[in-house]
Amino acid sequence: MNTIAQPETSGTETDDSSRSAKILPSPQDHPQENGEDAAASLKYSLLGPSLLKAGQDTVDQFKVSEIIYNASKGSKFFNREEARDKSLTAKIDHILSKKRQLEKLDLGHELRVADSLIAQLELSRDLSQYIVHVDCDAFYAAVEQLDRPELKDLPFAVGGGVLTTCNYVARKYGCRSGMAGFVAKKLCPELILLPISFDKYTAKAGEVREIIAKYDPDFESASIDEAYLNITNFCTRHAMAPADAVARMRSEIHDKTRITVSAGIAANTRLAKICSNINKPNGQYVLPSERVAIMEFMRDLPCRKVNGIGRVFERELAALGIHTLGDIYSNRQYLRQLLGEKASEFLVHCYLGLGRTCVKPAETYKRKSVGTESTFRDMSDPTELRNKLRRTSEDLEQDLRRAECKGRTLCLKVKLHTFEVLTRQVVLPRAVHLATELYNHALPMLTKLEQEIPGIKLRLMGLRCTNLVSTKKPNAMAFFGVKSQDNESEYCETTSVTKMTNMGSGEWETRPVGISAVSSEEQGAQDTRGTEPTGRDSPNQSASHRDGDAIAPRSRQDDREPLFAEAEWWECPICNRLQVAEERRFNDHIDLCLSRQAIRDTIQKVAGMSAPEYKPSKMGHNKPKERKRGRHATTPDPKQKRLCFG
């Protein structure tokens, strides 16, 4: 399969990874030997995390880094970044010192461990899936341009203090997301700043997702403007090549939403993510699902191109001589000792071009935390800080309600006016989600910070809940192994195969042996995966039974009677009696079986069988014995009999 780019694409037709890598003032070109070289590493760091955003391949990044450096020099942000850069430099020096020691040792064992890991991971390679990463082009800017088409050829960005995105005209000047607004203005004095309108973006994202769902109903949203799809089944059903299917999807999105999307098609999510950025904007790139093609593609790829390798990790790898993913193999004997087990395994995955092939909705992943935070101008007034904390608590409550969970641990995050980030957390006595409770537990942490740092000034505040507890209503039927009846709707009749389809609601899966109420002859037919229509309106269901009563199924009076006249029965897991297949009545019956009275009667019965018969004394047996104050009656109570299950 060849590389495919759509004719209308305005992006480059080939991967410019190597060319863009030469343009960047990469830290490996500046050894940390003097103050001037140290400043070079800081300038590179100040370029920010969005350095490789599409549309900046022709930008002179040396010039951009100089403008950012001079514009921010002397600011609190600059001082914080400078301190972080010095800390990273010290860490790299330690890593290099450790590497020099390792070079004197026999690393044969480390080579064997690395080669064993590579061989093991190679066996897990899956090339059978077509994974697609879809990414909207400058999404916020594209949505804004729909309302203001006159901005098409003008440089503009969305955001105020910090840019959330900018159009491709502005990117030619070096502007990018995450950049401070005043710095962007120095790079492009004609830049137009637009306010953020999340409602518009959310609505437009919904339109895009409706179209994506046609190609993969179980697509995975990575953010508001990007998603992963597995189009293997779609291509099989429609006998289409992956490139044709994606081109059709992109065309449909553009026709209905008037925005463009770019896509990457590969064997797994990691490769698809990289490919989607190659022919941006409004293009697509196909990486053949062949091991040789994948290895060649990854060999010359700069490390920073991989999702998960940022500017800090990139500097550490560059110091070790790892500039491209192909360099990982020649340095594999050092990775585990210098970077740790997880980092080394991650790098080997990248070198081999391996990644996830399982794509599923984000909602199905187990959520680990729910949080919210906001940035604001420097704030030091205690009353304003508490009001901000209360508003943050209210925002977190809304997020927890949407996620249908509560939190057992509450974490407070603040960023000082010096850009130093501090976190504090507390384990709560019980899981909470209400804003009042969140505020009451977060306030002591904020008060303690005020005591530790007199005159504290904040520019960011956030709250996060971890150790989550779900508040979703449990599915009682699923607990007993019964499938919910609101998904499928397939009706079929047969005289030789027993069928169990709910009339009008959906299809029930075949019941396990022991729950079925049909005869042994019919049970043999059930093994053929048949189902029998029945439900609340079944002719065989008694209309006068009481809730919780065990009802035996009526036998057919005529063997020629259609099987769909048979009623459904569920077996109670407590008393093992068959109950009519109706959820509310079945739950009522289980409640009855588990009721307090039923348990009490059982205890009395068992205690009465095992307890010795009580005989009153001969003297005064007709006379009631006086009960002394402060003492319990000596008459044994069978209810209090200690049971032994040995």
Summary of the structure (lengths in Angstrom):
residues: 646
radius of gyration: 33.9
end to end distance: 69.3
largest distance: 111.8
contacts: 1873
relative contact order: 0.07
helix: 43%
strand: 15%
